[in-house]
Amino acid sequence: MLVHLDGRLVEEADARVPVSDRGLLYGDGVFETMRACGGRIFRLEAHLERLERSALLAEFEGLPARGVLASDLQALLQANGLREARLRLTLTRGAGRPGDYVQAAGPPTRIATAAPFSGLDPRLHEEGVALLVSRRQAVPAEVLDAAIKTTSRLASVLARREAARAGAFEAALLDAAGNLTEGTTSNLFLVRDGRLLTPAIDGRALPGVTRAVVLEAAREAGIGADERPLPAALLGEADEVFLTNTSWEVLPVTRVDGRPAGRGRPGPVSLTLLAGYRERVRRECA
């Protein structure tokens, strides 16, 4: 595959960043993951807007214009002959010096990669997945605003490994008060009495692009939604639980901490919103 690196298309095997790049040294970077359907990138502007917000909150300087980044991504799709693809766009603060936590020579390093995408194994949507409530607390908003989609993912990696050891697909993270925040790579939704419940976007959960699309689909389907603090105990009381992200779409959860979630099978609200999400993707990428 070809990679877009700092404005140039290069073979993946030849793509190099300096050993002094701050993304490598400190995880000092931000990123977005996107989906192309039929050769068009779904909600591209929303992703670029969130990337820019992440970079500004992280105090990056010399950011490329959105038009430049969009051009990189389109060129990448065309060069690789991809119509159905998963893309990742990464910005780091650029080259720095070991031990210097403040300065970077700049400009930001920009990397765009793409790979063929056909979605999850259909059985995961049909049967649902297992969720584990991690023992690891979510990074507090006072330490790092969750709106910054940072490349510093070690806390999420360790929580996901904890989940994998327990046979779970994803891990849910709690804040210091015991409220749900998000998954390691996903937003969380519960269904109770026909209404959606999801953690508020208040610095403790990433404002997911797929999350926003699902809320749109819910409004169109006449399904109410509440965005508020959600105690972890609600997972055991919910009629349905599901996860959202770009690659997973709307993914039902049928077990939480080894116990059945809801009735232990994907519920009607989850399946309705999965269909509504997919319809939006098809319509906007047509």
VOVEXPA-398494 format. One record per atom (N, C-alpha, C): residue in three letters; x, y, z. Coordinates in pm, whole numbers, plus 50000, padded with zeros to 5 digits. Layout:
AlaXYZ/...
***
This chain:
Met500834988150000/Met500005000050000/Met500885012550000/Leu500345023249943/Leu501005036249948/Leu500525043850071/Val501415052050125/Val501155060250243/Val501385074850205/His500565083850260/His500785098250238/His501545103550358/Leu502785107450336/Leu503655112050444/Leu504185125950411/Asp503765135650489/Asp504235149550473/Asp504125154350329/Gly502975151350267/Gly502715156550133/Gly503215148150019/Arg503775136350050/Arg504295127649944/Arg503685113749956/Leu503395107749841/Leu502975093749838/Leu504215084949832/Val504325075949927/Val505485066949932/Val505025052849963/Glu505825043149922/Glu505525029349957/Glu505545027850110/Glu504615019750161/Glu504525018150306/Glu505865013850367/Ala506575004850299/Ala507854999950351/Ala508915010750355/Asp508715021550276/Asp509705032350271/Asp509285044550352/Ala508135043950417/Ala507655055350495/Ala508445056150625/Arg509105067350649/Arg509965069050767/Arg509685082450834/Val509725082550967/Val509725095051042/Val511015095351123/Pro511525107251158/Pro512755107951235/Pro512615101551372/Val513725096151424/Val513695090451559/Val513435101451663/Ser513565113951622/Ser513295125251713/Ser511855130051705/Asp511005123251626/Asp509605127751615/Asp508915126151750/Arg508205136551791/Arg507595136551924/Arg506425126851935/Gly505845123251821/Gly504835112851826/Gly505415099651872/Leu506635096551829/Leu507335084451870/Leu507865085752013/Leu508465097152044/Leu509105098852175/Leu508105100052290/Tyr507005107352268/Tyr506105110652379/Tyr504635107452353/Gly504325101752237/Gly502905100452203/Gly502265114052186/Asp503055123852143/Asp502615137752130/Asp501985139651992/Gly500785134151978/Gly500115134751849/Gly498625133051864/Val497915135351756/Val496455133551752/Val496125126251623/Phe494925120251618/Phe494595112551499/Phe493095111551482/Glu492705107151363/Glu491315104051329/Glu491295091151248/Thr490275083151272/Thr490025071251190/Thr488725073351114/Met488745070650986/Met487615073350899/Met487295061350812/Arg486135062250748/Arg485715051450660/Arg485355057050524/Ala485855050450421/Ala485445053750285/Ala484475043250236/Cys483415047850175/Cys482395038950121/Cys482105043549978/Gly482285034549881/Gly482075038449743/Gly483035049149696/Gly484215049849757/Gly485215059649718/Gly485065073249784/Arg484035075149868/Arg483835087749938/Arg484025085650088/Ile484605095450153/Ile484875094350296/Ile483655099350373/Phe483115090750456/Phe481895093850531/Phe482195104150639/Arg481415114950638/Arg481505125850736/Arg482945131350745/Leu483555133250630/Leu484935138050626/Leu485085151250699/Glu484185160750675/Glu484315173850738/Glu484235172950889/Ala483365164350940/Ala483245162651085/Ala484545156951143/His485155147551071/His486425141851120/His487535152251118/Leu487615160051011/Leu488675170151002/Leu488465181051106/Glu487215184451132/Glu486935194451235/Glu487365189351371/Arg487085176551399/Arg487485171051529/Arg488995169851539/Leu489665166151430/Leu491125165551431/Leu491715179151461/Glu491185189451396/Glu491665202951418/Glu491445207251564/Arg490285203851618/Arg489995207151757/Arg490975199951851/Ser491225187151824/Ser492195179751904/Ser493565186551901/Ala493995190251780/Ala495315196351765/Ala495395209951835/Leu494335217751828/Leu494335230851893/Leu494315229352045/Leu493525219852096/Leu493505217452241/Leu494865212552289/Ala495575205352201/Ala496925200552235/Ala498005211052208/Glu497575223052166/Glu498465234552144/Glu499465232152032/Phe499005225251925/Phe499835223851806/Phe499885237251733/Glu500975239551662/Glu501135251651582/Glu501435247551437/Gly501115256451344/Gly501415253851204/Gly500605242651143/Leu499325241751181/Leu498495230751133/Leu498245231950982/Pro498235220650911/Pro497845220950770/Pro496365224850758/Ala496005231150650/Ala494605234650626/Ala493795221950604/Arg492505222750638/Arg491645211150618/Arg491635206750472/Gly491675216350381/Gly491665212850239/Gly492875204750200/Val494015207650260/Val495245200050232/Val495085185750281/Leu494555184250402/Leu494385170950458/Leu493365162850377/Ala492285169450337/Ala491275162550256/Ala491875158050123/Ser492715166350064/Ser493375162849938/Ser494305150949956/Asp495045150750068/Asp495915139350098/Asp495115126350101/Leu493975126650169/Leu493175114550185/Leu492595109750053/Gln492085119149973/Gln491515115249844/Gln492605109749752/Ala493765116049753/Ala494875111249670/Ala495305097249713/Leu495265094849844/Leu495645081749898/Leu494675070949851/Leu493385073849856/Leu492395064149809/Leu492605060949662/Gln492785071349582/Gln492935069449438/Gln494215061949405/Ala495305065349472/Ala496585059049443/Ala496565044149476/Asn495795040349578/Asn495715026249618/Asn494535019049554/Gly493765026149473/Gly492625019949405/Gly491575014849501/Leu491355022049611/Leu490415017549714/Leu489105025249706/Arg488005017949720/Arg486685024149732/Arg486075021349868/Glu486315009449922/Glu485875006050058/Glu487145005350142/Ala487295014650235/Ala488575015450304/Ala488415020950446/Arg489375017650528/Arg489535023650661/Arg490775032450653/Leu490615045150688/Leu491725054550679/Leu492085059750817/Arg493335062750835/Arg493795069350958/Arg494645081250918/Leu494355092650980/Leu495125104850960/Leu495735108851094/Thr497055109851098/Thr497785112651221/Thr498595125351206/Leu498545133951306/Leu499425145551316/Leu500235144351444/Thr501545146551434/Thr502365147751555/Thr502925161951560/Arg503445165451676/Arg504005179051689/Arg505245180951604/Gly505795170151554/Gly506965171051467/Gly508245167051538/Ala509355169751475/Ala510655165751530/Ala510995174251652/Gly511605167951750/Gly512035175051871/Gly513395169951914/Arg513695172152039/Arg514965167252095/Arg514665158852218/Pro515335147352235/Pro515115139252355/Pro515295147552481/Gly514335146252571/Gly514415153652697/Gly513755167252694/Asp513425172252575/Asp512765185352563/Asp511265182852551/Tyr510525185852659/Tyr509095183352661/Tyr508285194652600/Val508925205552561/Val508175217552524/Val508265220552375/Gln509455221052323/Gln509665226352188/Gln509705215352083/Ala509255218951965/Ala509395210551846/Ala509805219551731/Ala510675214451646/Ala511155222651536/Ala510025225751438/Gly509055216551430/Gly507935218651339/Gly508385217251194/Pro507455217551101/Pro506005217551121/Pro505525203951167/Pro504235202451201/Pro503725189351241/Pro503955178751133/Thr504275166851177/Thr504345155451087/Thr502915151051055/Arg502635148250928/Arg501305143250893/Arg501425130250815/Ile500635120650858/Ile500685107150801/Ile499255102650774/Ala499005098050654/Ala497705092350619/Ala497915078250566/Thr497185068750622/Thr497265054950578/Thr495875049950543/Ala495815039650460/Ala494535033850420/Ala494685018950402/Ala493605011750426/Ala493594997250408/Ala492204993150365/Pro492104982350289/Pro490774977450251/Pro489914974650374/Phe488624977250362/Phe487724975350476/Phe486444968750430/Ser486084957850498/Ser484834950950467/Ser483934949750589/Gly484334955950700/Gly483524955550821/Gly483874943950910/Leu483194943351025/Leu483394932451120/Leu482794919451067/Asp483214908551126/Asp482544895751101/Asp481054897551131/Pro480184894751036/Pro478734896851059/Pro478204890151184/Arg478834879351229/Arg478354872351349/Arg478454881051473/Leu479394890651475/Leu479524899251592/Leu478294908251607/His477754912951495/His476534920851501/His475304912051527/Glu475344899851479/Glu474194890951495/Glu474124885151636/Glu475274882451697/Glu475314875951828/Glu475674885451942/Gly476294896851909/Gly476744906052012/Gly478094902252067/Val478664911052147/Val480004908952202/Val479974910652354/Ala481074906752418/Ala481204907952563/Ala481964920752598/Leu481534927052706/Leu482134939452757/Leu482614936952899/Leu483774942252933/Leu484304941453069/Leu484424955553125/Val484004957653247/Val484244970453314/Val485664969853372/Ser486534977953318/Ser487944977453354/Ser488194982153497/Arg489224976353557/Arg489674981053688/Arg490464994053675/Arg490854997253553/Arg491625009453530/Arg490695021253514/Gln490925031553591/Gln490075043453583/Gln490385051353456/Ala489355057353397/Ala489555066353284/Ala490435078153324/Val491215083053230/Val492035094953257/Val491095106553290/Pro491245113053405/Pro490325123953442/Pro490375135453342/Ala489215141653322/Ala489145153053230/Ala490045164353275/Glu490265165253407/Glu491135175853459/Glu492595173453421/Val492925161053386/Val494285157653344/Val494405158853192/Leu493445153053120/Leu493475153252974/Leu492045152752923/Asp491635163352855/Asp490295164052797/Asp490125152752697/Ala489065144752714/Ala488825133552623/Ala488515138152482/Ala488235151052462/Ala488015156352327/Ala489315156352245/Ile490455154852312/Ile491735153652241/Ile491925138952206/Lys491775135552080/Lys491955121652038/Lys493445119352018/Thr494105116052127/Thr495565115752129/Thr496115102152089/Thr497315102152036/Thr498015089752005/Thr498585083252131/Ser498515089852244/Ser498985084052371/Ser497925074252420/Arg498025061652379/Arg496945051952401/Arg497295040952500/Leu498365042452577/Leu498795031352662/Leu497725027352763/Ala497045037052824/Ala496015033552922/Ala494915025152856/Ser494535028852734/Ser493505021352662/Ser494015007652621/Val495265006752580/Val495844993952542/Val495814984252660/Leu496194989052778/Leu496234980252895/Leu494834976052938/Ala493864985152928/Ala492494981552961/Ala491944971252862/Arg492284972952735/Arg491824963452633/Arg492474949852652/Arg493724949652694/Arg494384936952722/Arg493744930052843/Glu493364938052940/Glu492634932553055/Glu491334925953009/Ala490614932652920/Ala489374927152867/Ala489634914252790/Ala490674914252707/Ala490974902452627/Ala491294890452715/Arg492004892652824/Arg492314881552915/Arg491054875552975/Ala490034883752990/Ala488754879053046/Ala487804873852937/Gly488264873652812/Gly487444868852703/Gly486444879052653/Ala486674891752682/Ala485764902452639/Ala486324909452517/Phe485424915352441/Phe485784922352317/Phe486254936452344/Glu485674943252442/Glu485964957252471/Glu485924959452622/Ala486564970252666/Ala486554974152807/Ala485864987552822/Ala485034988752925/Ala484405001452962/Ala485215007853073/Leu485375021053065/Leu486165028453163/Leu485255037053250/Leu485535037253380/Leu484765045053475/Leu485565057153521/Asp484865067853560/Asp485555079153621/Asp485695076953771/Ala486245086653842/Ala486505084953985/Ala485235083254066/Ala484105087954014/Ala482825086854084/Ala482105073754051/Gly482705065353967/Gly482085052753931/Gly481085053853818/Asn481155064753742/Asn480275066553627/Asn480945061753500/Leu480145056753407/Leu480655052553277/Leu481165064653199/Thr482245062853127/Thr482755073453040/Thr482705069052894/Glu483475058852859/Glu483565053952721/Glu484275040752722/Gly484385034352604/Gly485225022652589/Gly486635027052552/Thr487505017352530/Thr488885020852495/Thr488955027052356/Thr488055022752266/Thr488015028352131/Thr486585030652086/Ser485675032352180/Ser484265033052143/Ser483485042052238/Asn482335046352192/Asn481355052952278/Asn480335042552325/Leu479775044952443/Leu478855035652507/Leu477425040852502/Phe476495031652477/Phe475065034752482/Phe474345023852561/Leu473355027852638/Leu472445018752705/Leu471045021852655/Val470155011852661/Val468745013752628/Val467935009552750/Arg467055018452794/Arg466205015252908/Arg464825021052882/Asp463825012352890/Asp462445016552865/Asp462295023852732/Gly463015019052631/Gly462885024552497/Gly463665037252470/Arg464415042352569/Arg465195054652552/Arg466685051452555/Leu467455059552479/Leu468905058252483/Leu469455065752603/Leu470455059952665/Leu471235066452769/Leu472695065952727/Thr473385077052731/Thr474795077252692/Thr475515087652775/Pro476785085052813/Pro477525095052891/Pro477595108452820/Ala477485118952898/Ala477555132452842/Ala478955135352788/Ile478995143752686/Ile480275148252632/Ile480695160552713/Asp481445157952818/Asp481815168652912/Asp483305168252946/Gly484085163352851/Gly485515162052874/Gly485915148152921/Arg484915139652952/Arg485195126153000/Arg484995115452894/Ala484425119252782/Ala484205109752672/Ala484445116852541/Leu484995109452446/Leu485255115052313/Leu483945118152242/Pro483825129952183/Pro482635132952102/Pro482695125451969/Gly482285113051971/Gly482435104351855/Gly481605108851736/Val482165107751618/Val481435110951496/Val480325100651475/Thr480635087851495/Thr479595077551483/Thr478545079451590/Arg478945083151710/Arg477995086051819/Arg476985096551774/Ala477465107251711/Ala476575117951666/Ala475615112851559/Val476105104351468/Val475245098951363/Val474155090151423/Val474515082351524/Val473535073651590/Val472465081951660/Leu472835092951722/Leu471845101651785/Leu470915107751680/Glu471465110951563/Glu470615115751453/Glu469625105051411/Ala470125092751396/Ala469265081651354/Ala468175079051459/Ala468535080751587/Ala467555078651693/Ala466445089051685/Arg466815101551662/Arg465785111951650/Arg464865109051533/Glu465445104951421/Glu464635101951303/Glu463685090251329/Ala464105080651413/Ala463285068951444/Ala462325071551560/Gly462355083651615/Gly461475086851727/Gly461925080851859/Ile463215078051871/Ile463775072351994/Ile464405083652075/Gly463935085552197/Gly464485096152282/Gly465875092652333/Ala466615102852373/Ala467985100652421/Ala468295110152535/Asp468965105052636/Asp469435113052749/Asp470955112252755/Glu471615123652760/Glu473075124252774/Glu473355129552914/Arg473855120853001/Arg474035124653142/Arg474985114853209/Pro475395117753332/Pro476225108053406/Pro475465094853424/Leu476165083853401/Leu475545070653410/Leu476345061753506/Pro475805058953625/Pro476495049753716/Pro476695036153651/Ala477805029753682/Ala478115016753621/Ala477045006453649/Ala476325007853760/Ala475284998153795/Ala474184997453690/Leu474025008053611/Leu472985008053508/Leu473244997653400/Leu474494993353385/Leu474784982853286/Leu473994970253316/Gly473824967253443/Gly473084955253481/Gly471584956953475/Glu471114969453463/Glu469684972253460/Glu469184975653319/Ala470104977153225/Ala469724981453090/Ala469034970253014/Asp468114974152927/Asp467464964552837/Asp468384960652723/Glu469234970152682/Glu470214967752577/Glu471454976052605/Val472584971552553/Val473834978952558/Val474484977852421/Phe475054988752372/Phe475804987652246/Phe476954997652244/Leu477884995252151/Leu479085003352134/Leu479055009551995/Thr479705021051980/Thr479795027151847/Thr481215031951820/Asn481655030051700/Asn482815036951644/Asn482805035151493/Thr483755041151426/Thr483755041151279/Thr483785027051222/Ser484605018351277/Ser484765004851222/Ser483694995151270/Trp483214997151395/Trp482244987751452/Trp480804991651421/Glu480585003851377/Glu479235009051351/Glu478445008751481/Val477315001751485/Val476534999851609/Val476674985151646/Leu477424982451753/Leu477794968751788/Leu477114964651918/Pro476144955451913/Pro475434951352035/Pro476354944352135/Val476124946952262/Val476794940152372/Val475794930552434/Thr476164917852445/Thr475224907952500/Thr475694901952632/Arg476924905452674/Arg477414901252805/Arg478234912552865/Val478054914952994/Val478824924853068/Val479384918053192/Asp480704918153204/Asp481374911653317/Asp480914897253336/Gly480724890253223/Gly480374876153229/Gly478904873153247/Arg478074883453264/Arg476634881353282/Arg475874886553161/Pro474704880853132/Pro473944885653016/Pro473574900353029/Ala473694907552918/Ala473234921452911/Ala471844921352850/Gly470874927552919/Gly469494926952872/Gly469054912452867/Arg468554908252751/Arg468104894452735/Arg469214885452680/Gly470414890852671/Gly471544882652625/Gly471614881052475/Arg470884889552403/Arg470944889352257/Arg470724903652206/Pro471154906652084/Pro470954920152031/Pro469474924152037/Gly469224936352084/Gly467854940852102/Gly467344948951985/Pro466054951851984/Pro465434958751870/Pro465934972951848/Val466224980151956/Val466704993951938/Val468094993851875/Ser468964985051924/Ser470314984051867/Ser470264980751718/Leu469414971251682/Leu469324967151542/Leu468694977951455/Thr467724985151510/Thr467124996351436/Thr468165007051409/Leu468985010151508/Leu469985020751491/Leu471135016151403/Leu471475003351406/Leu472484998051313/Leu472004999951169/Ala470744996351144/Ala470194998051010/Ala470145012750971/Gly469745021351066/Gly469685035751038/Gly471055041651009/Tyr472055037051083/Tyr473425041851059/Tyr473905037650920/Arg473705025050887/Arg474165020150757/Arg473455027150643/Glu472195030250662/Glu471455037350558/Glu472045051250537/Arg472445057950643/Arg473065071150630/Arg474395070350556/Val475175060350587/Val476455058550517/Val476195056550368/Arg475265047650335/Arg474975044950193/Arg474485057750123/Arg473585065150190/Arg472995076950129/Arg474035087950107/Glu474855090450207/Glu475815101350196/Glu477005097950108/Cys477285085350091/Cys478425081250007/Cys477985077349866/Ala476695078249839/Ala476195074049707/Ala476765083149599/
***
